[in-house]
Amino acid sequence: MPIEMLQALLIPFMGTVLGAGCVFFIRGNLHWKVERAFTGFAAGVMVAASIWSLIIPAMEQSKAMDRLAFLPALVGFWFGVLFILLLDHIIPHLHRESKESEGMSSSLSRTVKLVLAVTLHNIPEGMAVGVVYAGLLSQMVSGITQTGALALALGIAIQNFPEGAIISLPLRAEGVSNGKAFLYGSLSGIVEPIGTFLTIMAVSYVVPFLPYFQGFAAGTMLYVVVEELIPEMSQGQHSDIGAIAFAMGFSLMMVLDVALG
């Protein structure tokens, strides 16, 4: 297996695993301000990655279409939005601060629904990494470098770290054992390497349509940011922490992508 494939599969997932491991070192739950900061940071990373790693490269690869160079990214973007909208209405899940489940009615436990909520927005991240690495591995697409792809994987891994902690620590606080809380927190991110692998396999056979896939991944990520992350970082007592963390995550991802890409 190429080293690039291993990077794409393991780096983002290890961010979630390390975050879930906080359950062995931190007692109690995260302070609400810390959770809000983590959520805002993740949102910033995802927005920046959608723009610099997906939408802009998609339009650059479609320059031959002249004034319609935006079209593949736009079409893919809307398919991505509608895809996650569909999953949001099908998959039963529960957000941490909510008492009502979303998606189809189900008898699944609260714990499983909490994990599924995080899993749902890990799907777009896996797709995003998969699309970029597919372009890199195909060696037929200009503008995608190994360092640029690595920057995206590292950016997703950094924002996955708090996600693992945000799942495992509340579960332990609800009475779940440390081991099970760590396992659930880690498994919430397992969909990323699976999604990455499947995306790489699929896109590798349809490289000419890569700009559409890039727009698709961007649409899925931005939907999650607006529908889930921004409301979570803004709810409850007023604070600017979420917005500041968003700016920090956006800045970090922008710097990583441009400096390494």
Backbone hydrogen bonds, N-H to C=O, Kabsch-Sander energy under -0.5 kcal/mol:
donor,donor_aa,acceptor,acceptor_aa,energy
6,L,2,P,-1.7
7,Q,3,I,-2.3
8,A,4,E,-2.3
9,L,5,M,-2.1
10,L,6,L,-2.9
11,I,7,Q,-1.7
13,F,9,L,-0.5
14,M,10,L,-2.7
15,G,11,I,-1.2
16,T,12,P,-1.2
17,V,13,F,-2.2
18,L,14,M,-2.6
19,G,15,G,-1.9
20,A,16,T,-2.6
21,G,17,V,-1.6
22,C,19,G,-1.6
23,V,20,A,-1.6
24,F,21,G,-1.9
25,F,22,C,-1.6
26,I,22,C,-2.6
27,R,25,F,-0.5
34,V,31,H,-0.6
35,E,31,H,-2.3
36,R,32,W,-2.3
37,A,33,K,-2.1
38,F,34,V,-2.7
39,T,35,E,-2.5
40,G,36,R,-2.5
41,F,37,A,-2.6
42,A,38,F,-2.5
43,A,39,T,-2.2
44,G,40,G,-2.2
45,V,41,F,-2.2
46,M,42,A,-2.3
47,V,43,A,-2.3
48,A,44,G,-2.3
49,A,45,V,-2.6
50,S,46,M,-2.0
51,I,47,V,-1.7
52,W,48,A,-2.8
53,S,48,A,-0.5
53,S,49,A,-1.5
54,L,49,A,-0.6
55,I,50,S,-2.9
56,I,51,I,-2.7
58,A,54,L,-2.0
59,M,55,I,-2.0
60,E,56,I,-2.3
61,Q,57,P,-2.2
62,S,59,M,-0.7
63,K,60,E,-1.1
65,M,62,S,-2.3
66,D,63,K,-2.5
68,L,65,M,-2.1
69,A,66,D,-1.7
71,L,68,L,-2.0
74,L,70,F,-2.4
75,V,71,L,-3.0
76,G,72,P,-2.6
77,F,73,A,-2.5
78,W,74,L,-2.0
79,F,75,V,-1.9
80,G,76,G,-2.3
81,V,77,F,-2.3
82,L,78,W,-2.3
83,F,79,F,-2.0
84,I,80,G,-2.2
85,L,81,V,-2.2
86,L,82,L,-2.0
87,L,83,F,-2.2
88,D,84,I,-2.7
89,H,85,L,-1.1
89,H,86,L,-0.6
90,I,86,L,-1.0
91,I,87,L,-2.8
93,H,102,E,-2.0
94,L,113,K,-1.8
98,S,95,H,-1.8
102,E,93,H,-3.2
104,M,90,I,-1.3
113,K,109,S,-2.1
114,L,110,R,-2.2
115,V,111,T,-2.1
116,L,112,V,-2.5
117,A,113,K,-1.6
118,V,114,L,-1.4
119,T,115,V,-2.6
120,L,116,L,-2.4
121,H,117,A,-1.0
122,N,118,V,-0.7
122,N,119,T,-0.8
123,I,119,T,-1.1
125,E,121,H,-0.5
126,G,122,N,-2.2
127,M,123,I,-2.1
128,A,124,P,-2.6
129,V,125,E,-2.2
130,G,126,G,-2.3
131,V,127,M,-2.8
132,V,128,A,-1.9
133,Y,129,V,-2.4
134,A,130,G,-2.1
135,G,131,V,-1.9
136,L,132,V,-1.9
137,L,133,Y,-3.0
138,S,134,A,-1.8
139,Q,135,G,-0.7
139,Q,136,L,-0.7
140,M,135,G,-0.5
141,V,135,G,-0.7
142,S,140,M,-0.5
144,I,141,V,-0.7
145,T,143,G,-0.6
149,A,145,T,-2.4
150,L,146,Q,-2.4
151,A,147,T,-2.1
152,L,148,G,-1.7
153,A,149,A,-2.2
154,L,150,L,-2.7
155,G,151,A,-2.6
156,I,152,L,-2.5
157,A,153,A,-2.2
158,I,154,L,-2.5
159,Q,155,G,-1.8
160,N,156,I,-1.4
161,F,157,A,-1.3
163,E,159,Q,-0.7
164,G,160,N,-2.2
165,A,161,F,-1.6
166,I,162,P,-2.9
167,I,163,E,-1.3
168,S,164,G,-2.4
169,L,165,A,-2.3
171,L,167,I,-1.4
172,R,168,S,-2.2
173,A,169,L,-2.2
174,E,170,P,-1.3
175,G,172,R,-1.5
176,V,171,L,-2.2
181,A,177,S,-2.9
182,F,178,N,-2.5
183,L,179,G,-2.3
184,Y,180,K,-3.0
185,G,181,A,-2.4
186,S,182,F,-2.5
187,L,183,L,-3.0
188,S,184,Y,-1.5
189,G,186,S,-1.7
190,I,187,L,-1.1
192,E,189,G,-1.6
194,I,190,I,-1.4
195,G,191,V,-3.0
196,T,192,E,-3.0
197,F,193,P,-2.5
198,L,194,I,-2.5
199,T,195,G,-2.2
200,I,196,T,-2.6
201,M,197,F,-2.4
202,A,198,L,-2.3
203,V,199,T,-3.2
204,S,200,I,-1.9
205,Y,202,A,-1.1
206,V,203,V,-1.6
209,F,206,V,-2.1
210,L,207,V,-2.4
212,Y,209,F,-0.9
213,F,209,F,-1.6
214,Q,210,L,-2.7
215,G,211,P,-2.2
216,F,212,Y,-2.3
217,A,213,F,-2.6
218,A,214,Q,-2.1
219,G,215,G,-2.5
220,T,216,F,-2.1
221,M,217,A,-2.1
222,L,218,A,-2.6
223,Y,219,G,-1.9
224,V,220,T,-1.7
225,V,221,M,-2.2
226,V,222,L,-2.3
227,E,223,Y,-2.9
228,E,224,V,-2.4
229,L,224,V,-1.7
230,I,225,V,-2.9
232,E,228,E,-1.9
233,M,229,L,-2.2
234,S,230,I,-0.7
234,S,231,P,-0.7
235,Q,231,P,-1.2
244,I,240,D,-2.4
245,A,241,I,-2.8
246,F,242,G,-2.3
247,A,243,A,-2.1
248,M,244,I,-2.0
249,G,245,A,-2.7
250,F,246,F,-2.7
251,S,247,A,-2.5
252,L,248,M,-2.6
253,M,249,G,-2.2
254,M,250,F,-2.3
255,V,251,S,-2.6
256,L,252,L,-2.7
257,D,253,M,-2.6
258,V,254,M,-2.5
259,A,255,V,-2.9
260,L,256,L,-2.2
261,G,257,D,-1.4
